[in-house]
Amino acid sequence: MSSGLNNSAKCFAATKDGRGRPSLQKWGSGGNGVLARALFMTIALGATALGQSMTNGIMSPPSNIKPAGLNDVDIVQNLNQQIPMDLSFRDETGKQVRLGDYFGKKPVILSLVYYRCPMLCSEVMAGLSGSLKALKFDVGKEFDVITVSFDPKDTPEAATKKKADYVKRYGRPGAADGWHFLTGPQDSITSLTKAVGFGYQYDPKSGQFSHATAIMIVTPEGKLAQYYYGVEYPPKDLRLGLIQASQNKIGTLADQVLLYCYHYDPTTGKYGAIISRVIQLSGGATVLGLGLFLIILFRRGPQNDHKELNRSHTYVR
């Protein structure tokens, strides 16, 4: 019995080799050696399973489960849905207004932020103002912008400061009449955010909100037309989105051609080329070019060529 135990111990005991350096003893032989090897494999498999559990197993949440505090943070696209026009807010001057007061004539870019946000909302607004500056369309002329705070504690005074800042950054005349900064009560905020699919969550410990980032393009009638995610919005896509939302009442003929060849993809929030239409349009342009070339040739005709030849002979001495 004691010899068996000694043999088993040899599987794990450290010893020294002939030069005095640490080394591991060789595996035991016989039944004890098999038992020791089985024990070692069990320990190794257990360690592997533990490592997997720490990464993708029971110790980490599944990928489809949101972390605590972010359960309600999401953006759901409610395309073609009507936003409520009778919601009551206050503009930056403190005047009570209806949301519908800003619709009826032009498409609208809608952004949802809160004015005391320490970081993310400022990135959204900076990205939006930068994209607006790159557009040839003017705020207040071809379209309007409505920025609504989803924090009921925000005040018209805070809205006034934000408006002054971003209108100054935009730097075009008439922007103050077309870019509106609103605050309102919780019931109006809740109705608007639910209508547009904007989810957010308040953290009482930090006093801040967790939220996603997106802007929306709304038709003059108040229907949600497009969503653009993140904090940077390609000016080309915004231009096409505004033209489409206006039912082609703004823009140029070149914009109409682009809209024929490009299609808004809700999954990416961007415009992508419709290859079949691009090929069709290119083929039509090629046929038209060849037709014009043949018309020019036929109008010249052989008689014009003969006259040109005689005229050239007249000057030859």
Contacts in CASP RR format, 6 or more apart in sequence:
PFRMAT RR
TARGET T0000
AUTHOR 0000-0000-0000
METHOD contacts of the structure
MODEL  1
MSSGLNNSAKCFAATKDGRGRPSLQKWGSGGNGVLARALFMTIALGATAL
GQSMTNGIMSPPSNIKPAGLNDVDIVQNLNQQIPMDLSFRDETGKQVRLG
DYFGKKPVILSLVYYRCPMLCSEVMAGLSGSLKALKFDVGKEFDVITVSF
DPKDTPEAATKKKADYVKRYGRPGAADGWHFLTGPQDSITSLTKAVGFGY
QYDPKSGQFSHATAIMIVTPEGKLAQYYYGVEYPPKDLRLGLIQASQNKI
GTLADQVLLYCYHYDPTTGKYGAIISRVIQLSGGATVLGLGLFLIILFRR
GPQNDHKELNRSHTYVR
4 32 0 8 1.000
7 28 0 8 1.000
7 29 0 8 1.000
7 32 0 8 1.000
7 33 0 8 1.000
8 28 0 8 1.000
8 32 0 8 1.000
8 33 0 8 1.000
8 35 0 8 1.000
8 36 0 8 1.000
10 25 0 8 1.000
10 26 0 8 1.000
10 27 0 8 1.000
10 28 0 8 1.000
11 25 0 8 1.000
11 27 0 8 1.000
11 28 0 8 1.000
11 33 0 8 1.000
11 36 0 8 1.000
11 37 0 8 1.000
11 40 0 8 1.000
12 24 0 8 1.000
12 36 0 8 1.000
13 24 0 8 1.000
13 25 0 8 1.000
14 22 0 8 1.000
14 23 0 8 1.000
14 24 0 8 1.000
14 25 0 8 1.000
15 22 0 8 1.000
15 23 0 8 1.000
15 24 0 8 1.000
15 25 0 8 1.000
16 22 0 8 1.000
16 23 0 8 1.000
17 23 0 8 1.000
27 33 0 8 1.000
27 36 0 8 1.000
27 37 0 8 1.000
28 36 0 8 1.000
53 59 0 8 1.000
54 60 0 8 1.000
61 67 0 8 1.000
66 73 0 8 1.000
69 201 0 8 1.000
69 203 0 8 1.000
69 210 0 8 1.000
70 201 0 8 1.000
70 210 0 8 1.000
71 201 0 8 1.000
72 199 0 8 1.000
72 200 0 8 1.000
72 201 0 8 1.000
73 199 0 8 1.000
73 200 0 8 1.000
73 201 0 8 1.000
73 210 0 8 1.000
73 211 0 8 1.000
73 212 0 8 1.000
74 197 0 8 1.000
74 199 0 8 1.000
74 212 0 8 1.000
75 197 0 8 1.000
75 198 0 8 1.000
75 199 0 8 1.000
75 212 0 8 1.000
75 214 0 8 1.000
75 227 0 8 1.000
75 229 0 8 1.000
76 197 0 8 1.000
76 199 0 8 1.000
77 197 0 8 1.000
77 224 0 8 1.000
77 227 0 8 1.000
77 266 0 8 1.000
78 195 0 8 1.000
78 196 0 8 1.000
78 197 0 8 1.000
78 224 0 8 1.000
79 224 0 8 1.000
79 225 0 8 1.000
79 226 0 8 1.000
79 227 0 8 1.000
79 266 0 8 1.000
80 223 0 8 1.000
80 224 0 8 1.000
80 225 0 8 1.000
81 195 0 8 1.000
81 223 0 8 1.000
81 224 0 8 1.000
82 195 0 8 1.000
82 221 0 8 1.000
82 222 0 8 1.000
82 223 0 8 1.000
83 99 0 8 1.000
83 192 0 8 1.000
83 195 0 8 1.000
83 196 0 8 1.000
83 218 0 8 1.000
83 222 0 8 1.000
83 223 0 8 1.000
83 224 0 8 1.000
84 99 0 8 1.000
84 191 0 8 1.000
84 192 0 8 1.000
84 195 0 8 1.000
85 98 0 8 1.000
85 99 0 8 1.000
85 100 0 8 1.000
85 103 0 8 1.000
85 222 0 8 1.000
86 98 0 8 1.000
86 99 0 8 1.000
86 100 0 8 1.000
87 98 0 8 1.000
87 99 0 8 1.000
87 100 0 8 1.000
87 188 0 8 1.000
87 191 0 8 1.000
87 192 0 8 1.000
88 96 0 8 1.000
88 97 0 8 1.000
88 98 0 8 1.000
88 99 0 8 1.000
88 184 0 8 1.000
88 185 0 8 1.000
88 188 0 8 1.000
89 96 0 8 1.000
89 97 0 8 1.000
89 98 0 8 1.000
89 99 0 8 1.000
89 148 0 8 1.000
89 182 0 8 1.000
89 183 0 8 1.000
89 184 0 8 1.000
89 188 0 8 1.000
90 96 0 8 1.000
90 97 0 8 1.000
90 156 0 8 1.000
90 159 0 8 1.000
90 182 0 8 1.000
90 183 0 8 1.000
90 184 0 8 1.000
91 97 0 8 1.000
91 156 0 8 1.000
91 159 0 8 1.000
91 180 0 8 1.000
91 181 0 8 1.000
91 182 0 8 1.000
92 156 0 8 1.000
92 159 0 8 1.000
92 160 0 8 1.000
92 162 0 8 1.000
92 163 0 8 1.000
92 180 0 8 1.000
92 181 0 8 1.000
92 182 0 8 1.000
93 156 0 8 1.000
93 160 0 8 1.000
94 156 0 8 1.000
97 182 0 8 1.000
99 146 0 8 1.000
99 182 0 8 1.000
99 188 0 8 1.000
99 192 0 8 1.000
100 222 0 8 1.000
102 108 0 8 1.000
102 144 0 8 1.000
102 146 0 8 1.000
102 180 0 8 1.000
103 218 0 8 1.000
103 220 0 8 1.000
103 221 0 8 1.000
103 222 0 8 1.000
104 220 0 8 1.000
104 221 0 8 1.000
104 222 0 8 1.000
105 220 0 8 1.000
106 140 0 8 1.000
106 142 0 8 1.000
106 143 0 8 1.000
106 144 0 8 1.000
106 220 0 8 1.000
106 246 0 8 1.000
107 143 0 8 1.000
107 144 0 8 1.000
107 217 0 8 1.000
107 218 0 8 1.000
107 219 0 8 1.000
107 220 0 8 1.000
107 225 0 8 1.000
107 241 0 8 1.000
107 242 0 8 1.000
107 245 0 8 1.000
107 246 0 8 1.000
107 250 0 8 1.000
108 143 0 8 1.000
108 144 0 8 1.000
108 145 0 8 1.000
108 146 0 8 1.000
108 217 0 8 1.000
108 218 0 8 1.000
108 220 0 8 1.000
108 222 0 8 1.000
109 128 0 8 1.000
109 143 0 8 1.000
109 144 0 8 1.000
109 145 0 8 1.000
109 146 0 8 1.000
109 215 0 8 1.000
109 216 0 8 1.000
109 217 0 8 1.000
109 218 0 8 1.000
109 238 0 8 1.000
109 242 0 8 1.000
110 145 0 8 1.000
110 146 0 8 1.000
110 148 0 8 1.000
110 196 0 8 1.000
110 215 0 8 1.000
110 216 0 8 1.000
110 217 0 8 1.000
110 218 0 8 1.000
111 124 0 8 1.000
111 125 0 8 1.000
111 128 0 8 1.000
111 145 0 8 1.000
111 146 0 8 1.000
111 147 0 8 1.000
111 148 0 8 1.000
111 215 0 8 1.000
111 216 0 8 1.000
112 147 0 8 1.000
112 148 0 8 1.000
112 149 0 8 1.000
112 150 0 8 1.000
112 192 0 8 1.000
112 193 0 8 1.000
112 196 0 8 1.000
112 198 0 8 1.000
112 211 0 8 1.000
113 121 0 8 1.000
113 124 0 8 1.000
113 125 0 8 1.000
113 147 0 8 1.000
113 148 0 8 1.000
113 149 0 8 1.000
113 150 0 8 1.000
114 121 0 8 1.000
114 149 0 8 1.000
114 150 0 8 1.000
114 151 0 8 1.000
114 154 0 8 1.000
114 209 0 8 1.000
115 121 0 8 1.000
115 149 0 8 1.000
115 151 0 8 1.000
115 154 0 8 1.000
115 158 0 8 1.000
115 159 0 8 1.000
115 161 0 8 1.000
115 162 0 8 1.000
115 181 0 8 1.000
115 183 0 8 1.000
116 151 0 8 1.000
116 153 0 8 1.000
116 154 0 8 1.000
116 158 0 8 1.000
117 208 0 8 1.000
117 209 0 8 1.000
118 208 0 8 1.000
120 211 0 8 1.000
120 213 0 8 1.000
120 231 0 8 1.000
123 213 0 8 1.000
123 231 0 8 1.000
124 213 0 8 1.000
124 215 0 8 1.000
124 230 0 8 1.000
124 231 0 8 1.000
125 147 0 8 1.000
125 162 0 8 1.000
125 166 0 8 1.000
126 169 0 8 1.000
126 231 0 8 1.000
127 231 0 8 1.000
127 232 0 8 1.000
127 233 0 8 1.000
128 145 0 8 1.000
128 215 0 8 1.000
128 233 0 8 1.000
129 166 0 8 1.000
129 169 0 8 1.000
129 170 0 8 1.000
130 169 0 8 1.000
131 232 0 8 1.000
131 233 0 8 1.000
131 234 0 8 1.000
131 235 0 8 1.000
131 238 0 8 1.000
132 139 0 8 1.000
132 145 0 8 1.000
132 170 0 8 1.000
132 238 0 8 1.000
133 169 0 8 1.000
133 170 0 8 1.000
133 171 0 8 1.000
133 172 0 8 1.000
134 235 0 8 1.000
135 235 0 8 1.000
135 238 0 8 1.000
135 239 0 8 1.000
136 239 0 8 1.000
137 143 0 8 1.000
137 239 0 8 1.000
137 242 0 8 1.000
137 250 0 8 1.000
137 251 0 8 1.000
138 172 0 8 1.000
138 174 0 8 1.000
138 175 0 8 1.000
139 145 0 8 1.000
139 170 0 8 1.000
139 172 0 8 1.000
139 174 0 8 1.000
139 175 0 8 1.000
139 178 0 8 1.000
139 179 0 8 1.000
140 174 0 8 1.000
140 175 0 8 1.000
140 177 0 8 1.000
140 178 0 8 1.000
140 179 0 8 1.000
141 174 0 8 1.000
142 242 0 8 1.000
142 246 0 8 1.000
142 250 0 8 1.000
142 251 0 8 1.000
143 242 0 8 1.000
143 246 0 8 1.000
143 250 0 8 1.000
144 178 0 8 1.000
144 179 0 8 1.000
144 180 0 8 1.000
145 178 0 8 1.000
145 179 0 8 1.000
145 180 0 8 1.000
146 180 0 8 1.000
146 182 0 8 1.000
147 162 0 8 1.000
147 179 0 8 1.000
147 180 0 8 1.000
147 181 0 8 1.000
147 182 0 8 1.000
148 182 0 8 1.000
148 183 0 8 1.000
148 189 0 8 1.000
148 192 0 8 1.000
149 158 0 8 1.000
149 159 0 8 1.000
149 181 0 8 1.000
149 182 0 8 1.000
149 183 0 8 1.000
149 184 0 8 1.000
149 189 0 8 1.000
150 189 0 8 1.000
150 192 0 8 1.000
150 193 0 8 1.000
150 198 0 8 1.000
150 200 0 8 1.000
150 209 0 8 1.000
150 211 0 8 1.000
151 189 0 8 1.000
151 209 0 8 1.000
152 183 0 8 1.000
152 184 0 8 1.000
152 185 0 8 1.000
152 186 0 8 1.000
152 189 0 8 1.000
154 183 0 8 1.000
154 184 0 8 1.000
155 183 0 8 1.000
156 183 0 8 1.000
158 183 0 8 1.000
159 181 0 8 1.000
159 182 0 8 1.000
159 183 0 8 1.000
160 181 0 8 1.000
162 181 0 8 1.000
163 176 0 8 1.000
163 179 0 8 1.000
163 180 0 8 1.000
163 181 0 8 1.000
166 179 0 8 1.000
167 175 0 8 1.000
167 176 0 8 1.000
167 179 0 8 1.000
170 179 0 8 1.000
193 199 0 8 1.000
193 200 0 8 1.000
196 216 0 8 1.000
196 224 0 8 1.000
198 211 0 8 1.000
198 212 0 8 1.000
198 214 0 8 1.000
199 211 0 8 1.000
199 212 0 8 1.000
200 209 0 8 1.000
200 210 0 8 1.000
200 211 0 8 1.000
200 212 0 8 1.000
201 209 0 8 1.000
201 210 0 8 1.000
201 211 0 8 1.000
202 208 0 8 1.000
202 209 0 8 1.000
202 210 0 8 1.000
203 209 0 8 1.000
203 210 0 8 1.000
212 229 0 8 1.000
213 229 0 8 1.000
213 230 0 8 1.000
213 231 0 8 1.000
214 227 0 8 1.000
214 228 0 8 1.000
214 229 0 8 1.000
214 230 0 8 1.000
215 227 0 8 1.000
215 228 0 8 1.000
215 233 0 8 1.000
216 224 0 8 1.000
216 225 0 8 1.000
216 226 0 8 1.000
216 227 0 8 1.000
216 228 0 8 1.000
217 224 0 8 1.000
217 225 0 8 1.000
217 226 0 8 1.000
217 227 0 8 1.000
217 228 0 8 1.000
217 238 0 8 1.000
217 241 0 8 1.000
217 242 0 8 1.000
217 245 0 8 1.000
218 224 0 8 1.000
218 225 0 8 1.000
218 245 0 8 1.000
219 225 0 8 1.000
219 245 0 8 1.000
219 246 0 8 1.000
219 247 0 8 1.000
220 245 0 8 1.000
220 246 0 8 1.000
225 241 0 8 1.000
225 244 0 8 1.000
225 245 0 8 1.000
226 241 0 8 1.000
226 244 0 8 1.000
226 245 0 8 1.000
226 264 0 8 1.000
226 266 0 8 1.000
226 269 0 8 1.000
227 266 0 8 1.000
227 269 0 8 1.000
228 237 0 8 1.000
228 238 0 8 1.000
228 269 0 8 1.000
228 270 0 8 1.000
229 269 0 8 1.000
234 270 0 8 1.000
236 271 0 8 1.000
237 264 0 8 1.000
237 269 0 8 1.000
237 270 0 8 1.000
237 271 0 8 1.000
239 255 0 8 1.000
240 255 0 8 1.000
240 258 0 8 1.000
240 259 0 8 1.000
240 262 0 8 1.000
240 264 0 8 1.000
240 271 0 8 1.000
241 264 0 8 1.000
241 271 0 8 1.000
242 250 0 8 1.000
243 250 0 8 1.000
243 251 0 8 1.000
243 255 0 8 1.000
243 259 0 8 1.000
244 259 0 8 1.000
244 264 0 8 1.000
248 256 0 8 1.000
248 259 0 8 1.000
257 281 0 8 1.000
260 277 0 8 1.000
260 281 0 8 1.000
261 273 0 8 1.000
261 274 0 8 1.000
261 277 0 8 1.000
261 278 0 8 1.000
261 281 0 8 1.000
262 271 0 8 1.000
262 272 0 8 1.000
262 273 0 8 1.000
262 274 0 8 1.000
263 271 0 8 1.000
263 272 0 8 1.000
263 273 0 8 1.000
263 274 0 8 1.000
264 270 0 8 1.000
264 271 0 8 1.000
264 272 0 8 1.000
265 271 0 8 1.000
265 272 0 8 1.000
END
